[in-house]
Amino acid sequence: QVHLVESGGGLVQAGGSLRLSCAASGRTSSSYAMGWFRQAPGKEREFVASIRLSGTMTYYAGSVKGRFTISRDNAKNTLYLQMDSLKPEDTAVYYCYGGPRWNGFARPQPSADFGSWGQGTQVTVSS
């Protein structure tokens, strides 16, 4: 199973930038789809971005397209999320997810995907 650890969250003013990292260990592979999700207080966890086919294909939620960039460094087994032009509505706990049977855009199902969630990292954007 893959073990995921996020880092890089923090407090930033609106219009600022942050880069999140997700370090993967265990049974990892560059062929696994990986993604970022977020959960704001009182809301359901939502898809943010994903990357698959060893980084050749990326997908974004409409709310972040053009502002966020997902990437991966396969040599370091690390997933990144570069977040620019941050808005207060981007405030949430950000989680990474990945697994050998996840296709990168379906709803995550850890048992079916053999997937794992990280513990999350808090991103707070002040106005």
C-alpha positions, 0 to 999 in steps of 0.5 A, a space after each residue: 500500500 502507498 503511504 502519503 504525507 502532505 506538507 506545504 500548507 499555511 496562511 497566505 493573503 489573497 493573491 498569494 501562492 503556495 506549493 503543496 507537496 505529497 511524499 509517497 512511500 511504500 508500493 509506489 509507481 509512476 504509473 499510478 494516478 495521483 490527485 489533490 482534494 480539499 475539504 472546507 469546514 462544513 463541506 464535502 471533500 472535493 476534487 481539485 486536480 489529478 495527474 496520470 499516465 506518468 504525468 502526461 495527462 492532467 485534470 482540474 476542477 473548474 474553480 482552480 483551472 488556470 490558477 493551480 498546477 499539478 505535477 509530479 517528480 517520479 524520481 522523488 516519488 513526490 506530487 506537487 500542487 502549485 497554487 497561485 492567485 489564491 482566493 479566500 474560497 480556496 481555504 480548506 484542508 488539502 489531501 493527496 490521494 493515489 492508488 494503482 486502480 484509481 483512474 484519476 477522475 472517478 470518485 476515490 474508493 480506497 478499498 477498490 483502488 488499493 488507494 490511500 489518503 494523506 493526513 491533510 495540510 491546512 491552507 488558509 487564505 485571508 482576504 
